[in-house]
Amino acid sequence: MWFDQFDTPIGLLTIAGEPQALRHVLFPSNRHDIGDRSGWKRDGAPLRAAREQLLAYFEGERRQFDLPLDPVGTPFQRRVWTVLAEIPFGATWSYGDVARRLGEPKAVRAVGAANGRNPLPILLPCHRVIGADGSLTGFGGGLPIKQFLLAHEGVGTPQASLAF
């Protein structure tokens, strides 16, 4: 697996994947360890498009990403991550909104767990998922980063903005 690191307004980001698809976006501090990285090789060339698109996002020049992604997870996690990609830039959905979108309205806790294991934050925007009462809730990179990302997208005081 190839990786690259670069500075952003939220600190050093690490991206990792193969030339054909990205697998990880890692914050300076992550809640969940992704395991052994000894086989990773640093080379930004295979990941150039991902780096450029993420930097353009932080510059305010990009609202959507056009990258091949290959997140590794359970079938349920992958379904949740697919729904995350539907949350529009500058909007927030609650965990319940995501569960209803999946057709599993009682799976709110499972959605939260899958959201927390998202290996491609920002690209699959788990930061746009908030509590039913509009509060910021857990985030793998820490709540200050979640708050920064939402403010960067123009979300002031987060409140759920989608109802099914």
Secondary structure as GFF3:
##gff-version 3
##sequence-region A 1 164
A	DSSP	beta_strand	2	8	.	.	.	ID=ss1
A	DSSP	beta_strand	11	18	.	.	.	ID=ss2
A	DSSP	beta_strand	21	26	.	.	.	ID=ss3
A	DSSP	beta_strand	41	42	.	.	.	ID=ss4
A	DSSP	three_ten_helix	45	47	.	.	.	ID=ss5
A	DSSP	alpha_helix	48	58	.	.	.	ID=ss6
A	DSSP	alpha_helix	75	84	.	.	.	ID=ss7
A	DSSP	beta_strand	93	94	.	.	.	ID=ss8
A	DSSP	alpha_helix	95	102	.	.	.	ID=ss9
A	DSSP	alpha_helix	108	116	.	.	.	ID=ss10
A	DSSP	three_ten_helix	126	128	.	.	.	ID=ss11
A	DSSP	beta_strand	129	130	.	.	.	ID=ss12
A	DSSP	alpha_helix	143	152	.	.	.	ID=ss13
###
